[in-house]
Amino acid sequence: MKRRRLRASSLAEALVALSVFGLVAGLIAGVFVLSHRYTRISQQVSRAQREAVRCMQALSAEFCRGASSTFLPSSAINEVWFVSNRPLEAQTALAEFDEHGEILWQKWVGIWRQDDGSVFRSEVPLTGGSRPEPETPPPGRPASILTFSTLSSKRRLASAIHSFKVSVDGRVVSVELESETSNSGNPPTRYHLASSFLVP
């Protein structure tokens, strides 16, 4: 009789201990799964923010050297091209001036978004060489972004960009862009950024 009671109480104690162990192990596993998911979402959000800021910085550096009267199309989505006074990338000078001290406009710059979310830029020299005032429209104006996107000299500015929109009002160029990142198992994360630049 004593042996049966001991066996029954030992079995009950073992079942309770096993249940408590399973509960604690389940809680620990749940905490690890949730913290891993939170880490992945945080990384996803950080990447979306980083790519949006990176793209905006690159666009501002390009737009601040552009002639406001030459931005095409005037309200652009995912593509824009304009005349820039920045020397060609092969040159080392920061700017060039004529004999009267006027800054010389050097090239057409094209910026566009590809289907994979990458934003690229490329350039072509102005027809007839650099000039002190950008004519409207300058000679040799590109008809479309294809003039730039087919060049081998294109350079990537950012990735994971869902869209960007450029609008011009006088000498103010406004940019809205949205980046999008995703990891398997998580919904996509979008980050919206807007800014305006005063251009020559």
SETORRO-12780 format. One line per 8 residues: for each residue x, y, z of C-alpha. Coordinates in Angstrom, 2 decimals, always signed. Layout:
REM SETORRO-12780
X/Y/Z ~ ...
END
This chain:
REM SETORRO-12780
+0.00/+0.00/+0.00 ~ +2.82/+2.40/+0.85 ~ +4.62/+1.53/-2.38 ~ +1.49/+2.32/-4.46 ~ +1.05/+5.67/-2.72 ~ +4.73/+6.50/-3.25 ~ +4.50/+5.57/-6.92 ~ +1.32/+7.62/-7.40
+2.77/+10.67/-5.66 ~ +6.09/+10.31/-7.54 ~ +4.21/+10.06/-10.84 ~ +2.06/+13.10/-9.99 ~ +5.14/+15.09/-8.97 ~ +6.91/+14.10/-12.19 ~ +3.91/+15.18/-14.29 ~ +3.68/+18.53/-12.47
+7.43/+19.11/-12.86 ~ +7.25/+18.19/-16.55 ~ +4.31/+20.56/-17.07 ~ +6.12/+23.41/-15.31 ~ +9.27/+22.72/-17.34 ~ +7.26/+22.68/-20.59 ~ +5.53/+25.94/-19.65 ~ +8.84/+27.67/-18.82
+10.49/+26.34/-22.01 ~ +7.49/+27.52/-24.07 ~ +7.67/+31.00/-22.52 ~ +11.41/+31.25/-23.21 ~ +10.93/+30.08/-26.81 ~ +8.09/+32.59/-27.25 ~ +10.27/+35.43/-25.96 ~ +13.06/+34.43/-28.37
+10.67/+34.23/-31.34 ~ +9.11/+37.62/-30.57 ~ +12.49/+39.28/-29.99 ~ +13.81/+37.83/-33.26 ~ +10.76/+39.13/-35.14 ~ +11.12/+42.55/-33.49 ~ +14.81/+42.65/-34.47 ~ +13.97/+41.80/-38.09
+11.26/+44.49/-38.22 ~ +13.65/+47.04/-36.67 ~ +16.30/+46.19/-39.27 ~ +13.69/+46.48/-42.01 ~ +12.56/+49.93/-40.79 ~ +16.18/+51.09/-40.40 ~ +16.99/+50.02/-43.96 ~ +13.92/+51.84/-45.33
+14.95/+55.02/-43.50 ~ +18.59/+54.69/-44.53 ~ +17.78/+54.25/-48.24 ~ +15.30/+57.15/-48.22 ~ +17.84/+59.51/-46.61 ~ +20.61/+58.27/-48.91 ~ +18.45/+58.90/-51.97 ~ +17.36/+62.37/-50.77
+20.98/+63.39/-50.10 ~ +22.03/+62.27/-53.58 ~ +19.09/+64.07/-55.22 ~ +19.78/+67.29/-53.30 ~ +23.45/+67.24/-54.35 ~ +22.40/+66.89/-58.00 ~ +19.43/+69.29/-57.96 ~ +21.30/+72.14/-56.23
+23.57/+72.38/-59.29 ~ +20.68/+72.25/-61.80 ~ +19.01/+75.07/-63.74 ~ +15.40/+75.35/-62.53 ~ +14.13/+76.34/-65.99 ~ +15.40/+73.10/-67.54 ~ +13.83/+70.43/-65.30 ~ +11.88/+67.96/-67.45
+9.18/+66.86/-67.12 ~ +8.03/+69.76/-64.91 ~ +6.10/+67.33/-62.70 ~ +8.02/+64.07/-62.84 ~ +7.40/+60.67/-61.30 ~ +10.34/+58.25/-61.10 ~ +12.36/+60.14/-63.75 ~ +13.74/+63.63/-64.29
+16.46/+65.30/-66.37 ~ +17.94/+68.80/-66.28 ~ +20.95/+70.96/-67.17 ~ +23.68/+71.04/-64.51 ~ +26.63/+73.37/-63.92 ~ +28.66/+70.59/-62.28 ~ +31.59/+69.59/-64.55 ~ +31.51/+66.17/-66.19
+32.39/+63.32/-63.82 ~ +35.68/+62.71/-65.65 ~ +36.82/+66.22/-64.67 ~ +38.16/+67.14/-61.23 ~ +37.07/+70.81/-61.09 ~ +34.17/+71.85/-58.85 ~ +32.93/+74.44/-61.38 ~ +34.00/+76.24/-64.55
+33.64/+79.93/-65.39 ~ +33.94/+81.94/-68.60 ~ +36.13/+85.04/-69.06 ~ +33.37/+87.25/-67.58 ~ +33.09/+85.19/-64.39 ~ +29.80/+83.52/-65.40 ~ +29.42/+79.91/-64.33 ~ +29.30/+77.52/-67.29
+26.48/+75.02/-67.69 ~ +28.06/+71.70/-68.60 ~ +25.72/+68.78/-69.13 ~ +22.34/+67.12/-68.97 ~ +21.83/+64.93/-65.89 ~ +19.18/+62.21/-65.88 ~ +17.87/+60.48/-62.75 ~ +15.42/+57.57/-62.85
+14.03/+54.65/-60.86 ~ +14.18/+51.13/-62.23 ~ +11.63/+48.38/-61.59 ~ +13.85/+46.76/-58.92 ~ +13.72/+49.97/-56.81 ~ +17.22/+51.18/-57.71 ~ +17.67/+54.88/-58.50 ~ +20.34/+55.68/-61.10
+21.87/+58.82/-62.57 ~ +23.77/+59.43/-65.76 ~ +24.91/+62.43/-67.79 ~ +25.49/+63.63/-71.34 ~ +27.45/+66.77/-72.32 ~ +25.52/+69.75/-73.66 ~ +25.38/+69.87/-77.45 ~ +27.95/+72.42/-78.63
+29.82/+72.46/-75.31 ~ +29.39/+74.39/-72.08 ~ +27.68/+77.81/-72.07 ~ +27.13/+80.65/-69.56 ~ +23.31/+80.68/-69.70 ~ +21.11/+77.61/-70.15 ~ +18.82/+78.35/-73.08 ~ +15.22/+77.25/-72.74
+15.20/+74.64/-74.08 ~ +18.94/+74.06/-74.48 ~ +20.00/+72.53/-77.81 ~ +20.15/+68.75/-77.89 ~ +17.47/+68.37/-75.22 ~ +16.91/+64.66/-74.50 ~ +13.47/+63.47/-75.58 ~ +13.13/+60.92/-72.79
+14.95/+59.25/-69.93 ~ +16.01/+56.50/-72.37 ~ +18.81/+58.84/-73.48 ~ +20.38/+58.30/-70.05 ~ +19.25/+54.81/-69.01 ~ +20.95/+53.11/-71.96 ~ +24.39/+54.57/-71.14 ~ +27.05/+52.36/-69.57
+28.26/+55.25/-67.38 ~ +25.19/+55.21/-65.12 ~ +25.75/+55.26/-61.36 ~ +23.40/+53.95/-58.66 ~ +22.31/+56.52/-56.06 ~ +20.06/+54.36/-53.86 ~ +18.06/+51.14/-53.71 ~ +14.70/+50.03/-52.26
+12.96/+53.20/-53.51 ~ +9.26/+52.63/-54.18 ~ +8.75/+55.98/-55.93 ~ +9.97/+59.55/-56.16 ~ +8.20/+62.66/-57.43 ~ +9.82/+65.93/-58.49 ~ +7.96/+69.21/-59.03 ~ +9.32/+72.66/-59.89
+7.83/+75.99/-58.82 ~ +10.04/+78.87/-59.96 ~ +13.45/+78.23/-58.42 ~ +12.16/+75.75/-55.83 ~ +12.41/+72.04/-56.62 ~ +10.30/+69.82/-54.34 ~ +10.94/+66.11/-53.92 ~ +8.77/+63.43/-52.33
+10.10/+59.92/-52.12 ~ +9.07/+56.66/-50.54 ~ +11.30/+53.70/-49.81 ~ +10.02/+50.16/-49.28 ~ +11.79/+47.23/-47.66 ~ +10.60/+43.76/-46.74 ~ +11.83/+40.55/-45.13 ~ +10.24/+37.15/-45.54
+7.46/+36.72/-43.01 ~ +7.08/+40.47/-42.41 ~ +4.79/+42.91/-44.18 ~ +6.56/+45.57/-46.31 ~ +7.75/+48.72/-44.52 ~ +7.47/+52.09/-46.28 ~ +9.22/+55.31/-45.29 ~ +8.11/+58.68/-46.71
+10.45/+61.67/-47.00 ~ +9.87/+65.12/-48.54 ~ +12.12/+68.12/-49.03 ~ +12.53/+71.27/-51.14 ~ +15.65/+72.84/-52.62 ~ +16.44/+76.29/-53.96 ~ +18.19/+75.91/-57.32 ~ +19.90/+78.39/-59.69
END
